[in-house]
Each structure stands twice: as structure tokens, then as C-alpha cells.
Amino acid sequence: MPPVGISLKHKKCGGEFSSSSAREGGDEVQLGRKCRKFLTWLFALATGALGIWQVYHFQFSSGFDLFPGPRGDTRLTAYLVEHWYQILLGHADLLSPAMFYPVKGTIGFSDINLAYVPVYSLLRVWGHDIFLSLGLTVIFLSYLNFISCFVLLNKVLKFNILASCTGAMFFAFNNPKLVQTDHLQLQPVFLLPVVVGLVLVFFLEAESLTEKKAFGLLALAALCLNLQLFTSFYIGWFFVLWCFLLLVVSFPFRQSRLFILEAIRRHWPAAIGGMVVFVLGFVPFLLVYLPAVRSVGWYGILPQYIPEIRSHLLMADGNYVWGGLTASILKNASAGPDWGRRIGIGLVPSVAWIAVSLFGIWLIKKYAKIPAPRNRTDMNGQSWNNIGYLFLGLMILATNLLYIIGLQYRGHSLWNYVYLSFPGARGIRAVARYVIVLALPMAIAFAFAVQYGMQGVTRRKNGVARVCLAAAMLILITFGLFEQLNSGDGQYYSISAENARLEKLAAKLPENCSAFYVAAAALGNNNQEDFGDQNYMHDAMLVSIRRHVPTLNGRSGKIPPGWSLRNVRAPEYEQNVSHWIEQHKLEGNVCRLEIDD
């Protein structure tokens, strides 16, 4: 601080103070803390905004006319999220979107996308259209992914600002997630750091927590996990599987086992209460999905969605660094574009993870041998550090175990055992998506590595060496994060054009329809379904929700038994429509809506 008596104006700290207000040392310390906190958050928010701008720069430059994602499954998500808004308005059946009419319970055929609903509904109330509201919500929740991870790393785990921003950037903007822009249900992952942070606070502060606060932490964590499951079953389920593996590797060691059991013993009413909250929140999940499972069944093992070794080299199309290598690998591969298994994270993060994995083994070997205190009251500061290092090693081990389990080699995979034994595994089709969840423990490990490296740099006595090492570290961090990014060129469509097209289609639908189906203006020459057929289904669904008229068409993760109306250009399509109408004894005027390609 400047000498007492000098008047200061510190705009960044939000005001002025003079010598008369800074004579007390405590006031100076408090002001300094507030200023550092302000600057920390300013840097973090700016860093996250930089990531958001890079990923969504086409949307910003277009004045938000471009939707953040390809014109494919994003329209399915738009329909499902709008369905929830229509429920709030009283215009829709809770469990039965008006597709696959008259089948009930179709909401359980796909992800529910519930995390989108609050912000999306608010934007709809403000008068924005379906696609703009959803596009803005996608961008906002992506920013929230960064913020929630930064809070976990900086406020809960106490990493410094550079380490926290590095980990949060990787978590929010990693290639395995960015390659899935068509699947919007996989984008909101901000609840995972929240769950981890709440559970960590419970365990770290178990000795000083009141029973009420302990219950509040666990109950809120349970509700957040329920919400994640209601947003994307895949993300929530993979997170539960990873937590299970972490428990499995933690219990053989006395230190980690004692740490967990002692906290639960101290607050067992809160632990039971948290489980009760989760179960109560899980009941609606079962009510939605169990009828769907009974109706359409589980998925089988699909090897084309289980990662191979080469999958760790595949990045998104247009990746700034490795796009050419990815194109070359896919060109020489026997399979197709392999969208579902592009789980590469780049050179620097891959090498860093290998180093972190070896370090994790060393941590387990070292700290597992240290005798554990008999109970938490015997733990001094060094004991807490020992347990922290041990759990870091166990977290890395659990992450690698899931990586190995979810890998196939020449058609063989340990995933078969998970599929047969772990609850809910048979509902998982795209196994490679587990990497999106593993980005969280990887982000924690990378943040630790950055902080550990920075501490090593600052201990150097030679000033030139410190500067050179710090610069090298910053270059590696920047390059490692840059490796995740891609141009995004072509991964969008015009919102205004989409709205104009749908308005035109909706206007063609007669007023007296009790239900309708879409038909192609020109039929195909064979019975093979085309990828474009899904667009006819999306058109039907979006016209349906605009006109509040149910449609016989539809698209989701599953289809009802006996439904065969996707291939609209098949010669027997009209016959299939008639059969569906007769099978379900539909009355009233079932209209035909013809759509040009």
C-alpha cells in the first residue's frame, strides 16, 4: 500500500479512499482483499468470455441470427424444450409431446433437457422466438459451465487464478464436448462441478458443520444430480459410474476409507436425508423412463459407438491444429465420419495426462503407506495434506479406469461387463460420451499440475530462469487449450430463414385438422431411409407445436412399436400411414402436409 496520507483513486476497486479512511491496518487489509477478489473475478469472467466468443463467434457476428449448432438434432432439442414451455402455458400434455400421435408417454423416448427450461422460458416470455431463445440459452449455459468449474477450483479447492482458469477452460471448451454441437443435451454440464463442490465441502468441513447445514449440502447435491439426469441421462449416468469407481478404489486404503466413513458417521442423519432427497427426486425420473423402457426396450451393445485407440486422435472437423490429421485418419479408415467417437484432447493435454497419471500412481504408493489417524479429531495439517494428495491420486486412477473400461480393441471391450451388471447401462448407446464427464476430474488434475508447476517456477533463484520457465508454461497452457478449438465453420444455420420456412409450412396446414402427417413432394426409388428424412420429422414436430395440432410423425432416441413413418419417400409410405391410422382407430380429419425438399 502507498504511504499513509497519500490520496488514492482506484477505479478498478470501485471507489476512492484517502488517508483518513485507511489509517486502520485492518481496513487496508480488507480493502486489499476486496480489490484482489474483484480483480480475480474480472480476470476469470474475461477468460470465460474469451472462450465463449471463440466458440460462438459466428453467432455474435451475425447478431444472433445464426443458431449455435448444425441443422439436425438441434431442431429436435428445440421442439422438446419448447414442449416444456407449452406445458407452463397449459397448452401441452406433460408426459406426451404431440408426436407419434396418439402414443402416450413419448417424453421418455429421449433426453428431457430440463436445465434449459428456466432461461429459455424467460426468453420466450420476453418475446423471443423458439430458436433465438434456445440459441441464447445454449451460450449462457456454456458460460455457466466455465463459471461453475472455476468456482469449484478456485473457491473450494483453493487453486490460484491461473490454475483455476486453465482447468475451467478445459472443462467448458474441450474437444469431446465441442464436437457434439448437434447434441445440445450434452452441452449443459455446469451441475457436475456444483455436485462435486457441495460434496467436497461436506467432507472437508464435516467436523464443524451443523446437522442442518450438512443436510442442506447433501440435499442440494442430490437435487442437482437429479436435475442433471433430467437434462441428459448420459451425463448424469456417466458421472454416477465415475463416482462409483472412485469409491471402489478409495475403500481399500485405510486413510481414504476412514475419511469417508468418519464424515458419514458424524452426520449420518444428514447422509440418510440426502439419500432420501435423491430417491424422491429420482421417482419422477423412473415414472418418465420406465414406461418407455417397457414399451421400446433397451439398446443393445453397439461397437460403433465404443471408442477405439484411434478415437483418441480424432478431433472435430475444422480443428485449428489437428483438423488435417483427423481428416487424413478418417480418409484411410474403413468406417464413416465417426462423429460419435472423436474424443481426442490434443497433444499437450494428452502428454500432460500421461504425466499426471504416473504422478497419481506415485501419490497413491506414497500416501497410502502413511499411517492414518485413528479418527478425524487426530488429524493435523499434515494429515489433511496427505489425504488430499491420496484422493487426488485415487481420482486420477478412477478416471483412467473408466477410460480403459470404455475402450475397445479389435472388437473386445470391458464395457460388456458394465452393460450386463451396472444399473441403467443398457440405456447407453453412445459410450464415447463418457469423456465429456471425465473432463471434470481431468480439469481438476490439470489445475493441480499448473499450480504445482508455478510453485516450482517461483522457487527458482535465477530470475532469468523464472521468466523463461513461466513464459514456457504459459505457452504450453495456451497451446493446450487452443488445441481444443475449431473454426465452427458450417456448424450453424439461419434462425430467420428457419422461422420463415416453418411459418410457411404451418400456414399450409388446414384449419380443421385433428392430426396430420407430412409427405415428400417427390418419392424415392427405393425403401432406403435417407439422413434427410429426419428433417421431415423435425418439420412435422415444429409445425405441430406451432399450430397445436398433433402429428403422426416424430423423431426421438426410440420409436413406438409398429411405427414406420420416418421414410417419407418410400413408395409404401402412404400405405404405412393408413395402417397406423387404422391400427389406432384415429377419428376426425387427419391431414396430409406436403413438404418440398
Secondary structure, DSSP 8 states (H G I E B T S, - for coil): ---TT--EEEGGGTEEE-GGGS-SHHHHHHHHHHHHHHHHHHHHHHHHHHHHHHHTHHHHHTTS-EEES-TTHHHHHHHHHHHHHHHHHT-SBTTB-SSSTT-S-GGGGS---GGGHHHHHHHHHTT--HHHHHHHHHHHHHHHHHHHHHHIIIIIS---HHHHHHHHHHHHS-HHHHTTTT-GGGS--THHHHHHHHHHHHHHTTTT--HHHHHHHHHHHHHHHHHHHHH-HHHHHHHHHHHHHHHHHHTTSHHHHHHHHHHHHHTHHHHHHHHHHHHHHHHHHHHHHHHHHHHH------GGGS--GGGGG---TTBTTTHHHHHHHHHTSSS---GGG-----HHHHHHHHHHHHHHHHHHHHHTSS---SSGGG--HHHHHHHHHHHHHHHHHHHHHHHHHT-EETTEETHHHHHHHSTTGGG---GGGHHHHHHHHHHHHHHHHHHHHHHHHHT-S-HHHHHHHHHHHHHHHHHHHHTT-B--TTSEEEHHHHHHHHHHHHHHS-TT-SEEEEEESS--SSS---TTHHHHHHHHHHHHHHHT--BS---SSS--TT---S-TTSTTHHHHHHHHHHHTT--S-EEEEEE--
